[in-house]
Structure formats: structure tokens, C-alpha cells
């Protein structure tokens, strides 16, 4: 993991996303969000979600991040990653 969020619950959710082959991009210094999470599908129709820098309830935000990752149709057993490219097999 290249980036560390200041909250431990959100940091764990980001690690969870990375374990599911999601990419993390950090926002710029003047952004209102901490960063974005991108699903393994590297196309326009891929899923993405924002990671807030100071959410009102960090534990709920971390839970929502995990839930979003689990509901992504591109994150599953039918994906193989070769040289950074995701390849999908029909189910």
C-alpha cells in the first residue's frame, strides 16, 4: 500500500480493496476527498468510489467502501490479472 489514510477503519477498507485488485489514487492537495478506488476493470464502465478524508462517521464510511467493493460485478473469481490487465471470463 502506497498511501495511508489517517483513520484506521478506512485504512483497513483500503487494504481490503487492494486485496481485491482495486487501484488506489490519491487526490491532490486541494481536493475535498482523500482519494478514489478503482475496480479491476480498467474501462469506462468500471466501478469507482470516493474515499472521504474526514467523514462524519469513519466506521460507517469504511463499511460502505467494503460493501461497494463486494457488490462490484467486476470483482470476482472470473477475473485474471496479467501484466496489469484484467481479463474476464463469461460466467
Long-range contacts (C-beta under 8 A, 24 or more apart in sequence): 2-26, 3-35, 5-34, 5-51, 5-53, 6-53, 7-58, 7-62, 9-58, 9-59, 9-61, 9-62, 10-34, 10-51, 10-52, 10-55, 10-58, 10-61, 10-62, 10-65, 12-62, 13-61, 13-62, 13-63, 13-65, 13-66, 14-51, 14-65, 16-65, 16-66, 16-69, 17-65, 17-69, 20-69, 20-75, 21-75, 21-79, 21-81, 21-86, 22-69, 22-75, 24-51, 27-53, 37-65, 37-69, 39-69, 39-72, 39-74, 39-75, 40-74, 40-75, 40-79, 40-81, 40-86, 41-74, 41-86, 41-88, 42-85, 42-86, 46-74, 47-72, 47-73, 47-74
